[in-house]
Amino acid sequence: MNHIKEQVSFWLKSAAYDWRVTKQLFEKKSYAHSLFFAHLVLEKQLKALFVKKNGETAPYKHNLVLLAEKCSLSLSEDQEKLLEEVSDFNLEARYPDYKFSFNKKCTAAFTRRYLREIEVFLKWLKKEHLLKK
């Protein structure tokens, strides 16, 4: 059981650190990278929940909808759509074919909107799932 608590703690601490980096990247106007890190934050929070709920190591997946399903989360349509879109940020920010068109799409307004939506989701996830026994 102690091992499980350590894994959950690792994922949550790592996500908190990455959230700070997300905000710093936004402030530096590195919008695509800010959204990439926001994806990491969601991924790590979901992996913390997976470990907490299932008592086993988190899967090596980056697809946020799949991770949410593995956590048995009941998502609203808007939440599922958000996770689908943010999952795309992982690929678009990492691979050169997508990177340049993604960078053009990542304006301050576009990025700010997603960061707000992600923050709302993270608060919901924490309140409804991560803080419950």
VMD Tcl script that builds the backbone (N, CA, C; Angstrom):
set m [mol new atoms 399]
animate dup $m
set s [atomselect $m all]
$s set {name element resname resid chain x y z} {
  {N N MET 1 A 0.823 -1.201 0.000}
  {CA C MET 1 A 0.000 0.000 0.000}
  {C C MET 1 A 0.864 1.261 0.000}
  {N N ASN 2 A 1.958 1.232 0.702}
  {CA C ASN 2 A 2.851 2.381 0.764}
  {C C ASN 2 A 3.383 2.724 -0.623}
  {N N HIS 3 A 3.669 1.676 -1.402}
  {CA C HIS 3 A 4.165 1.874 -2.769}
  {C C HIS 3 A 3.129 2.628 -3.613}
  {N N ILE 4 A 1.867 2.301 -3.433}
  {CA C ILE 4 A 0.790 2.961 -4.169}
  {C C ILE 4 A 0.723 4.439 -3.780}
  {N N LYS 5 A 0.779 4.724 -2.496}
  {CA C LYS 5 A 0.756 6.122 -2.034}
  {C C LYS 5 A 1.934 6.900 -2.606}
  {N N GLU 6 A 3.093 6.268 -2.699}
  {CA C GLU 6 A 4.272 6.921 -3.270}
  {C C GLU 6 A 4.075 7.242 -4.747}
  {N N GLN 7 A 3.466 6.305 -5.474}
  {CA C GLN 7 A 3.207 6.547 -6.898}
  {C C GLN 7 A 2.215 7.683 -7.089}
  {N N VAL 8 A 1.150 7.683 -6.302}
  {CA C VAL 8 A 0.153 8.754 -6.399}
  {C C VAL 8 A 0.823 10.088 -6.092}
  {N N SER 9 A 1.606 10.116 -5.040}
  {CA C SER 9 A 2.310 11.341 -4.646}
  {C C SER 9 A 3.255 11.809 -5.756}
  {N N PHE 10 A 3.976 10.875 -6.355}
  {CA C PHE 10 A 4.886 11.215 -7.454}
  {C C PHE 10 A 4.132 11.894 -8.587}
  {N N TRP 11 A 3.030 11.276 -9.035}
  {CA C TRP 11 A 2.276 11.831 -10.154}
  {C C TRP 11 A 1.717 13.210 -9.815}
  {N N LEU 12 A 1.200 13.376 -8.602}
  {CA C LEU 12 A 0.608 14.660 -8.224}
  {C C LEU 12 A 1.658 15.758 -8.084}
  {N N LYS 13 A 2.798 15.426 -7.486}
  {CA C LYS 13 A 3.873 16.425 -7.350}
  {C C LYS 13 A 4.417 16.811 -8.723}
  {N N SER 14 A 4.588 15.837 -9.579}
  {CA C SER 14 A 5.091 16.097 -10.925}
  {C C SER 14 A 4.100 16.964 -11.707}
  {N N ALA 15 A 2.811 16.684 -11.552}
  {CA C ALA 15 A 1.778 17.478 -12.229}
  {C C ALA 15 A 1.779 18.918 -11.717}
  {N N ALA 16 A 1.934 19.100 -10.412}
  {CA C ALA 16 A 1.963 20.454 -9.835}
  {C C ALA 16 A 3.154 21.240 -10.381}
  {N N TYR 17 A 4.288 20.580 -10.464}
  {CA C TYR 17 A 5.480 21.234 -11.024}
  {C C TYR 17 A 5.234 21.614 -12.490}
  {N N ASP 18 A 4.684 20.695 -13.249}
  {CA C ASP 18 A 4.424 20.959 -14.669}
  {C C ASP 18 A 3.379 22.063 -14.863}
  {N N TRP 19 A 2.449 22.204 -13.931}
  {CA C TRP 19 A 1.459 23.276 -14.035}
  {C C TRP 19 A 2.140 24.638 -13.872}
  {N N ARG 20 A 3.108 24.699 -12.952}
  {CA C ARG 20 A 3.878 25.942 -12.806}
  {C C ARG 20 A 4.652 26.245 -14.088}
  {N N VAL 21 A 5.241 25.228 -14.695}
  {CA C VAL 21 A 5.969 25.409 -15.953}
  {C C VAL 21 A 5.002 25.846 -17.060}
  {N N THR 22 A 3.816 25.265 -17.079}
  {CA C THR 22 A 2.789 25.648 -18.063}
  {C C THR 22 A 2.531 27.153 -18.008}
  {N N LYS 23 A 2.345 27.650 -16.806}
  {CA C LYS 23 A 2.072 29.090 -16.629}
  {C C LYS 23 A 3.277 29.943 -17.019}
  {N N GLN 24 A 4.478 29.481 -16.675}
  {CA C GLN 24 A 5.689 30.224 -17.044}
  {C C GLN 24 A 5.852 30.286 -18.558}
  {N N LEU 25 A 5.600 29.184 -19.223}
  {CA C LEU 25 A 5.698 29.157 -20.682}
  {C C LEU 25 A 4.669 30.097 -21.314}
  {N N PHE 26 A 3.474 30.134 -20.734}
  {CA C PHE 26 A 2.465 31.059 -21.237}
  {C C PHE 26 A 2.938 32.506 -21.084}
  {N N GLU 27 A 3.465 32.823 -19.903}
  {CA C GLU 27 A 3.961 34.186 -19.655}
  {C C GLU 27 A 5.081 34.565 -20.619}
  {N N LYS 28 A 5.882 33.589 -21.025}
  {CA C LYS 28 A 6.989 33.832 -21.968}
  {C C LYS 28 A 6.525 33.772 -23.421}
  {N N LYS 29 A 5.215 33.599 -23.612}
  {CA C LYS 29 A 4.595 33.554 -24.942}
  {C C LYS 29 A 5.004 32.334 -25.758}
  {N N SER 30 A 5.359 31.285 -25.055}
  {CA C SER 30 A 5.653 30.005 -25.703}
  {C C SER 30 A 4.378 29.164 -25.610}
  {N N TYR 31 A 3.398 29.542 -26.427}
  {CA C TYR 31 A 2.054 29.013 -26.282}
  {C C TYR 31 A 1.921 27.524 -26.611}
  {N N ALA 32 A 2.540 27.078 -27.676}
  {CA C ALA 32 A 2.451 25.656 -28.039}
  {C C ALA 32 A 3.065 24.789 -26.940}
  {N N HIS 33 A 4.191 25.224 -26.421}
  {CA C HIS 33 A 4.822 24.452 -25.356}
  {C C HIS 33 A 4.010 24.519 -24.062}
  {N N SER 34 A 3.370 25.629 -23.822}
  {CA C SER 34 A 2.501 25.756 -22.658}
  {C C SER 34 A 1.370 24.730 -22.735}
  {N N LEU 35 A 0.778 24.592 -23.908}
  {CA C LEU 35 A -0.305 23.616 -24.076}
  {C C LEU 35 A 0.214 22.184 -24.011}
  {N N PHE 36 A 1.420 21.955 -24.499}
  {CA C PHE 36 A 2.021 20.630 -24.377}
  {C C PHE 36 A 2.175 20.262 -22.902}
  {N N PHE 37 A 2.676 21.192 -22.102}
  {CA C PHE 37 A 2.840 20.918 -20.683}
  {C C PHE 37 A 1.491 20.775 -19.983}
  {N N ALA 38 A 0.492 21.523 -20.429}
  {CA C ALA 38 A -0.847 21.368 -19.849}
  {C C ALA 38 A -1.361 19.953 -20.096}
  {N N HIS 39 A -1.063 19.411 -21.273}
  {CA C HIS 39 A -1.417 18.016 -21.550}
  {C C HIS 39 A -0.743 17.096 -20.540}
  {N N LEU 40 A 0.535 17.339 -20.279}
  {CA C LEU 40 A 1.260 16.508 -19.305}
  {C C LEU 40 A 0.617 16.572 -17.928}
  {N N VAL 41 A 0.166 17.751 -17.546}
  {CA C VAL 41 A -0.480 17.917 -16.239}
  {C C VAL 41 A -1.734 17.047 -16.153}
  {N N LEU 42 A -2.573 17.125 -17.169}
  {CA C LEU 42 A -3.784 16.298 -17.177}
  {C C LEU 42 A -3.429 14.810 -17.163}
  {N N GLU 43 A -2.462 14.442 -17.969}
  {CA C GLU 43 A -2.042 13.039 -18.030}
  {C C GLU 43 A -1.578 12.549 -16.659}
  {N N LYS 44 A -0.779 13.332 -15.988}
  {CA C LYS 44 A -0.235 12.924 -14.689}
  {C C LYS 44 A -1.315 12.886 -13.610}
  {N N GLN 45 A -2.254 13.821 -13.654}
  {CA C GLN 45 A -3.361 13.796 -12.689}
  {C C GLN 45 A -4.209 12.540 -12.903}
  {N N LEU 46 A -4.478 12.210 -14.165}
  {CA C LEU 46 A -5.256 11.011 -14.458}
  {C C LEU 46 A -4.495 9.744 -14.059}
  {N N LYS 47 A -3.203 9.747 -14.247}
  {CA C LYS 47 A -2.408 8.583 -13.838}
  {C C LYS 47 A -2.394 8.442 -12.317}
  {N N ALA 48 A -2.365 9.554 -11.603}
  {CA C ALA 48 A -2.455 9.499 -10.137}
  {C C ALA 48 A -3.777 8.859 -9.724}
  {N N LEU 49 A -4.850 9.282 -10.382}
  {CA C LEU 49 A -6.158 8.717 -10.072}
  {C C LEU 49 A -6.220 7.235 -10.425}
  {N N PHE 50 A -5.646 6.868 -11.554}
  {CA C PHE 50 A -5.627 5.456 -11.955}
  {C C PHE 50 A -4.950 4.614 -10.880}
  {N N VAL 51 A -3.787 5.045 -10.434}
  {CA C VAL 51 A -3.037 4.301 -9.414}
  {C C VAL 51 A -3.850 4.228 -8.128}
  {N N LYS 52 A -4.442 5.344 -7.736}
  {CA C LYS 52 A -5.244 5.392 -6.505}
  {C C LYS 52 A -6.422 4.425 -6.582}
  {N N LYS 53 A -7.116 4.427 -7.706}
  {CA C LYS 53 A -8.310 3.597 -7.852}
  {C C LYS 53 A -8.001 2.116 -8.051}
  {N N ASN 54 A -6.924 1.838 -8.786}
  {CA C ASN 54 A -6.666 0.455 -9.202}
  {C C ASN 54 A -5.551 -0.234 -8.435}
  {N N GLY 55 A -4.781 0.535 -7.682}
  {CA C GLY 55 A -3.713 -0.070 -6.894}
  {C C GLY 55 A -2.621 -0.695 -7.737}
  {N N GLU 56 A -2.415 -0.161 -8.926}
  {CA C GLU 56 A -1.369 -0.687 -9.807}
  {C C GLU 56 A -0.731 0.454 -10.594}
  {N N THR 57 A 0.390 0.165 -11.188}
  {CA C THR 57 A 1.126 1.162 -11.961}
  {C C THR 57 A 0.271 1.681 -13.111}
  {N N ALA 58 A 0.382 2.977 -13.365}
  {CA C ALA 58 A -0.389 3.608 -14.438}
  {C C ALA 58 A 0.052 3.092 -15.804}
  {N N PRO 59 A -0.891 3.024 -16.735}
  {CA C PRO 59 A -0.534 2.565 -18.084}
  {C C PRO 59 A 0.357 3.579 -18.796}
  {N N TYR 60 A 1.156 3.091 -19.712}
  {CA C TYR 60 A 2.044 3.949 -20.512}
  {C C TYR 60 A 1.272 4.484 -21.708}
  {N N LYS 61 A 0.309 5.319 -21.424}
  {CA C LYS 61 A -0.557 5.900 -22.459}
  {C C LYS 61 A -0.537 7.408 -22.307}
  {N N HIS 62 A -0.770 8.095 -23.422}
  {CA C HIS 62 A -0.835 9.548 -23.409}
  {C C HIS 62 A -2.226 10.053 -23.782}
  {N N ASN 63 A -3.087 9.148 -24.238}
  {CA C ASN 63 A -4.436 9.517 -24.652}
  {C C ASN 63 A -5.281 9.775 -23.404}
  {N N LEU 64 A -5.691 11.025 -23.240}
  {CA C LEU 64 A -6.386 11.425 -22.018}
  {C C LEU 64 A -7.770 10.798 -21.897}
  {N N VAL 65 A -8.475 10.627 -22.999}
  {CA C VAL 65 A -9.798 10.006 -22.944}
  {C C VAL 65 A -9.655 8.550 -22.507}
  {N N LEU 66 A -8.688 7.855 -23.057}
  {CA C LEU 66 A -8.448 6.468 -22.674}
  {C C LEU 66 A -8.081 6.366 -21.188}
  {N N LEU 67 A -7.234 7.265 -20.715}
  {CA C LEU 67 A -6.874 7.260 -19.291}
  {C C LEU 67 A -8.102 7.519 -18.419}
  {N N ALA 68 A -8.939 8.447 -18.825}
  {CA C ALA 68 A -10.165 8.733 -18.068}
  {C C ALA 68 A -11.071 7.508 -18.032}
  {N N GLU 69 A -11.171 6.803 -19.154}
  {CA C GLU 69 A -11.976 5.574 -19.202}
  {C C GLU 69 A -11.408 4.527 -18.261}
  {N N LYS 70 A -10.090 4.390 -18.237}
  {CA C LYS 70 A -9.454 3.407 -17.359}
  {C C LYS 70 A -9.631 3.768 -15.886}
  {N N CYS 71 A -9.955 5.030 -15.617}
  {CA C CYS 71 A -10.243 5.491 -14.254}
  {C C CYS 71 A -11.737 5.398 -13.943}
  {N N SER 72 A -12.515 4.911 -14.902}
  {CA C SER 72 A -13.972 4.799 -14.774}
  {C C SER 72 A -14.635 6.142 -14.474}
  {N N LEU 73 A -14.128 7.197 -15.104}
  {CA C LEU 73 A -14.724 8.519 -14.918}
  {C C LEU 73 A -15.953 8.660 -15.806}
  {N N SER 74 A -16.982 9.258 -15.256}
  {CA C SER 74 A -18.158 9.626 -16.041}
  {C C SER 74 A -17.970 11.073 -16.450}
  {N N LEU 75 A -17.636 11.267 -17.700}
  {CA C LEU 75 A -17.356 12.603 -18.204}
  {C C LEU 75 A -18.565 13.180 -18.919}
  {N N SER 76 A -18.715 14.478 -18.821}
  {CA C SER 76 A -19.724 15.159 -19.627}
  {C C SER 76 A -19.202 15.196 -21.068}
  {N N GLU 77 A -20.072 15.543 -21.996}
  {CA C GLU 77 A -19.632 15.679 -23.394}
  {C C GLU 77 A -18.534 16.723 -23.516}
  {N N ASP 78 A -18.697 17.834 -22.803}
  {CA C ASP 78 A -17.704 18.906 -22.859}
  {C C ASP 78 A -16.363 18.457 -22.291}
  {N N GLN 79 A -16.390 17.701 -21.206}
  {CA C GLN 79 A -15.148 17.201 -20.621}
  {C C GLN 79 A -14.454 16.230 -21.564}
  {N N GLU 80 A -15.217 15.342 -22.162}
  {CA C GLU 80 A -14.618 14.378 -23.090}
  {C C GLU 80 A -14.029 15.099 -24.303}
  {N N LYS 81 A -14.750 16.095 -24.815}
  {CA C LYS 81 A -14.254 16.872 -25.958}
  {C C LYS 81 A -12.957 17.590 -25.589}
  {N N LEU 82 A -12.908 18.167 -24.400}
  {CA C LEU 82 A -11.694 18.841 -23.943}
  {C C LEU 82 A -10.519 17.865 -23.909}
  {N N LEU 83 A -10.729 16.691 -23.335}
  {CA C LEU 83 A -9.638 15.709 -23.258}
  {C C LEU 83 A -9.187 15.251 -24.644}
  {N N GLU 84 A -10.122 15.104 -25.564}
  {CA C GLU 84 A -9.760 14.741 -26.943}
  {C C GLU 84 A -8.893 15.823 -27.577}
  {N N GLU 85 A -9.320 17.063 -27.424}
  {CA C GLU 85 A -8.583 18.177 -28.026}
  {C C GLU 85 A -7.205 18.336 -27.406}
  {N N VAL 86 A -7.131 18.225 -26.086}
  {CA C VAL 86 A -5.849 18.396 -25.406}
  {C C VAL 86 A -4.921 17.223 -25.712}
  {N N SER 87 A -5.456 16.038 -25.920}
  {CA C SER 87 A -4.625 14.900 -26.339}
  {C C SER 87 A -3.925 15.214 -27.654}
  {N N ASP 88 A -4.614 15.916 -28.532}
  {CA C ASP 88 A -4.010 16.301 -29.808}
  {C C ASP 88 A -2.828 17.244 -29.616}
  {N N PHE 89 A -2.859 18.063 -28.568}
  {CA C PHE 89 A -1.750 18.991 -28.316}
  {C C PHE 89 A -0.449 18.235 -28.085}
  {N N ASN 90 A -0.548 17.059 -27.510}
  {CA C ASN 90 A 0.637 16.234 -27.264}
  {C C ASN 90 A 1.342 15.928 -28.578}
  {N N LEU 91 A 0.582 15.518 -29.577}
  {CA C LEU 91 A 1.174 15.183 -30.881}
  {C C LEU 91 A 1.561 16.417 -31.665}
  {N N GLU 92 A 0.670 17.402 -31.668}
  {CA C GLU 92 A 0.908 18.580 -32.492}
  {C C GLU 92 A 2.121 19.373 -32.029}
  {N N ALA 93 A 2.388 19.364 -30.741}
  {CA C ALA 93 A 3.527 20.124 -30.222}
  {C C ALA 93 A 4.843 19.356 -30.370}
  {N N ARG 94 A 4.768 18.041 -30.547}
  {CA C ARG 94 A 5.983 17.225 -30.557}
  {C C ARG 94 A 6.532 16.915 -31.935}
  {N N TYR 95 A 5.666 16.844 -32.928}
  {CA C TYR 95 A 6.110 16.361 -34.230}
  {C C TYR 95 A 6.165 17.495 -35.246}
  {N N PRO 96 A 7.286 17.624 -35.956}
  {CA C PRO 96 A 7.523 18.760 -36.854}
  {C C PRO 96 A 6.456 18.965 -37.920}
  {N N ASP 97 A 5.879 17.899 -38.455}
  {CA C ASP 97 A 4.870 18.058 -39.502}
  {C C ASP 97 A 3.697 18.904 -39.014}
  {N N TYR 98 A 3.351 18.722 -37.754}
  {CA C TYR 98 A 2.220 19.442 -37.183}
  {C C TYR 98 A 2.652 20.744 -36.509}
  {N N LYS 99 A 3.890 20.773 -36.095}
  {CA C LYS 99 A 4.353 21.816 -35.190}
  {C C LYS 99 A 4.127 23.234 -35.717}
  {N N PHE 100 A 4.470 23.471 -36.955}
  {CA C PHE 100 A 4.374 24.831 -37.467}
  {C C PHE 100 A 2.937 25.296 -37.589}
  {N N SER 101 A 2.049 24.438 -38.054}
  {CA C SER 101 A 0.645 24.846 -38.138}
  {C C SER 101 A 0.052 24.975 -36.738}
  {N N PHE 102 A 0.493 24.135 -35.824}
  {CA C PHE 102 A 0.018 24.219 -34.442}
  {C C PHE 102 A 0.489 25.520 -33.795}
  {N N ASN 103 A 1.739 25.895 -34.022}
  {CA C ASN 103 A 2.266 27.148 -33.472}
  {C C ASN 103 A 1.440 28.345 -33.952}
  {N N LYS 104 A 1.026 28.327 -35.217}
  {CA C LYS 104 A 0.222 29.428 -35.750}
  {C C LYS 104 A -1.145 29.497 -35.064}
  {N N LYS 105 A -1.678 28.331 -34.736}
  {CA C LYS 105 A -2.983 28.255 -34.092}
  {C C LYS 105 A -2.916 28.735 -32.630}
  {N N CYS 106 A -1.752 28.600 -32.027}
  {CA C CYS 106 A -1.589 28.874 -30.596}
  {C C CYS 106 A -1.356 30.351 -30.310}
  {N N THR 107 A -2.397 31.113 -30.458}
  {CA C THR 107 A -2.344 32.520 -30.083}
  {C C THR 107 A -2.502 32.627 -28.571}
  {N N ALA 108 A -2.311 33.813 -28.045}
  {CA C ALA 108 A -2.508 34.030 -26.610}
  {C C ALA 108 A -3.952 33.706 -26.218}
  {N N ALA 109 A -4.914 34.163 -27.011}
  {CA C ALA 109 A -6.328 33.926 -26.691}
  {C C ALA 109 A -6.674 32.440 -26.743}
  {N N PHE 110 A -6.203 31.754 -27.776}
  {CA C PHE 110 A -6.446 30.315 -27.930}
  {C C PHE 110 A -5.882 29.559 -26.731}
  {N N THR 111 A -4.654 29.860 -26.390}
  {CA C THR 111 A -3.983 29.167 -25.289}
  {C C THR 111 A -4.647 29.495 -23.952}
  {N N ARG 112 A -4.938 30.754 -23.721}
  {CA C ARG 112 A -5.585 31.175 -22.473}
  {C C ARG 112 A -6.911 30.445 -22.281}
  {N N ARG 113 A -7.690 30.329 -23.354}
  {CA C ARG 113 A -8.985 29.639 -23.271}
  {C C ARG 113 A -8.808 28.190 -22.837}
  {N N TYR 114 A -7.860 27.502 -23.468}
  {CA C TYR 114 A -7.644 26.102 -23.101}
  {C C TYR 114 A -7.087 25.964 -21.690}
  {N N LEU 115 A -6.201 26.846 -21.305}
  {CA C LEU 115 A -5.648 26.754 -19.949}
  {C C LEU 115 A -6.746 26.957 -18.907}
  {N N ARG 116 A -7.679 27.843 -19.181}
  {CA C ARG 116 A -8.816 28.028 -18.258}
  {C C ARG 116 A -9.659 26.763 -18.185}
  {N N GLU 117 A -9.967 26.190 -19.337}
  {CA C GLU 117 A -10.789 24.969 -19.366}
  {C C GLU 117 A -10.074 23.816 -18.666}
  {N N ILE 118 A -8.788 23.708 -18.880}
  {CA C ILE 118 A -8.004 22.653 -18.228}
  {C C ILE 118 A -7.997 22.860 -16.726}
  {N N GLU 119 A -7.847 24.089 -16.285}
  {CA C GLU 119 A -7.843 24.380 -14.855}
  {C C GLU 119 A -9.176 23.999 -14.208}
  {N N VAL 120 A -10.274 24.274 -14.881}
  {CA C VAL 120 A -11.592 23.882 -14.376}
  {C C VAL 120 A -11.677 22.359 -14.254}
  {N N PHE 121 A -11.207 21.667 -15.275}
  {CA C PHE 121 A -11.226 20.202 -15.248}
  {C C PHE 121 A -10.366 19.675 -14.100}
  {N N LEU 122 A -9.188 20.243 -13.929}
  {CA C LEU 122 A -8.287 19.797 -12.858}
  {C C LEU 122 A -8.919 19.997 -11.485}
  {N N LYS 123 A -9.595 21.109 -11.281}
  {CA C LYS 123 A -10.273 21.360 -9.998}
  {C C LYS 123 A -11.381 20.347 -9.766}
  {N N TRP 124 A -12.136 20.046 -10.819}
  {CA C TRP 124 A -13.196 19.040 -10.721}
  {C C TRP 124 A -12.597 17.675 -10.391}
  {N N LEU 125 A -11.544 17.302 -11.100}
  {CA C LEU 125 A -10.904 16.004 -10.890}
  {C C LEU 125 A -10.400 15.879 -9.456}
  {N N LYS 126 A -9.776 16.906 -8.974}
  {CA C LYS 126 A -9.238 16.889 -7.615}
  {C C LYS 126 A -10.361 16.790 -6.586}
  {N N LYS 127 A -11.356 17.664 -6.718}
  {CA C LYS 127 A -12.457 17.718 -5.739}
  {C C LYS 127 A -13.272 16.436 -5.735}
  {N N GLU 128 A -13.638 15.967 -6.922}
  {CA C GLU 128 A -14.550 14.844 -7.033}
  {C C GLU 128 A -13.891 13.467 -6.955}
  {N N HIS 129 A -12.588 13.406 -7.204}
  {CA C HIS 129 A -11.970 12.081 -7.312}
  {C C HIS 129 A -10.674 11.925 -6.526}
  {N N LEU 130 A -9.781 12.874 -6.615}
  {CA C LEU 130 A -8.475 12.700 -5.986}
  {C C LEU 130 A -8.512 12.943 -4.485}
  {N N LEU 131 A -9.412 13.799 -4.023}
  {CA C LEU 131 A -9.477 14.087 -2.588}
  {C C LEU 131 A -10.423 13.132 -1.837}
  {N N LYS 132 A -11.233 12.390 -2.567}
  {CA C LYS 132 A -12.142 11.441 -1.932}
  {C C LYS 132 A -11.394 10.176 -1.545}
  {N N LYS 133 A -11.788 9.632 -0.430}
  {CA C LYS 133 A -11.147 8.389 0.072}
  {C C LYS 133 A -11.574 7.189 -0.708}
}
mol reanalyze $m
mol bondsrecalc $m
mol representation Tube
mol addrep $m
